[in-house]
């Protein structure tokens, strides 16, 4: 039986769950993630879209690029997920919104060409100039 993972936004209006292992987790250094989150890095887990379900609430949507749609709480502003037309069979979920983010360490860095030069985070992990998976 697959492990069930749950999470949600800060105010509690949005809750989600997905099933499966906690793998394919990456620190994203792209400028879009920085600007929409207000953080210096966003850590994502990629899961099959068929394994992901919204439990409560309906997220607001933002087309952050020509290929990506971001899902966030219209009340508290928390960014929870992202889909891309390049991989329609999957959804990326923000690790920070998991109920137990401590169980989901990153495995790699993506968009390292955009990495802030003063940021030193998990330097032992492999990196990709863009996302290749």
N, C-alpha and C positions, 0 to 999 in steps of 0.2 A: 504494500500500500504506500502511495506517495505521501510525503510529508506535506502538511498544509501550513502555509505562512500567511500571516495577516498583517495589515498595516492601515494607516490612515493619515489624515491631515491633522493639523494642530487643534482646530476647533471641534473636530469630531463629525462634521457633516458628511465627509467622505470616508468610507471604509472599503477595503478590498481584500481579496485573498487570491493566492495562487498555489498550485501544487507542484511539487518537484524538488529536485536538489538545489541547494544554494551554490551555483557555479556559473561561470561566465560573468564575472563581476569585474567591472573596470572603472578606474578613476578617469573621468573625462575632463580634459583641459581646454576644450574649445571655448571660444569667446561667447558663443551663443549661450552655453550653459552658465557661464559666469554672469552674463547680463540678466538672464531670466530668473536666476536663483539668488543673485546678490552674493554668492559665495565664490571662493577662489577655485573650487573644484566640485564637481558633482559625481557621486559614485552611483553607478547603475548596475542592475542585474537584468540580463536578457532572459525572458521566459517565453515559452510558446503561448501565443495569443489564446489558444484554446484552453490553456490551464489557468487563465486569469479571469476574474469576475469582480465587478463592483458589487459590494454587499449593500451599501447604503449611499444615497445621494447620487447626483448626476454631476460629473465634473464639467467645468468650463473648458473650452478648447481654445488653443492659440496656435495658428500656423506660423511657427518660428522660422521656417525656411520653405523653399519650394518642395521639399521632400518630407518634412517632419511636422507632426502635430503634437503639441504638448497638452497634457491634461493637468488641471490645477483646480484648487478649491476657489470658487468665486467669492467665498466669505473671508477666509483667512489668507488666501494667496499661496498656500503651499503647493509646490510642484510635485506631482506624484508619479507621472508616467509620460512616456513618449512613444509614438509609433512613427515609422518611416515607410514610405512607399517602396523603398529599396528592399525591405524585409517585411512584407505584409503578414507573414506567418508568426511574427514575434512582437512582443511589447517589452519596452525597457521600463523598469520600475526603480524609483529612487530608493537606495538603501536606507537613507536617513529617515524615511517614512515607515519602515518596517517596525513592527512591535518589538522585535529583537534584532536590531542591526548589529549587535556584537557577534552574532552568529555568522555574519556574512563579510569576511575580509576580502579586500580586492585581490585580484590575481594578475592584473596588468594595468597599464596606462594607455589611454587612447588620445589622439589629437595632441601629441607631445610637441609638435611644431608650434602650438599655441600656448604651451606651458609658460607660466610666469617664471622668469629666471631666478627669482629669490625663493621660490617654493621648493622645499625639500621634504618629500612625502613618499614613503615606501620606495626608496631609490633602488632597492634590490629587485623590484619587479620589472619584467620586460615592458618595453614601450613601443608604440606604433605612431609614426608621424601623423597618420590619419587612422580612422577605424577600418580594419580590414576584415573583420568577421561579420 
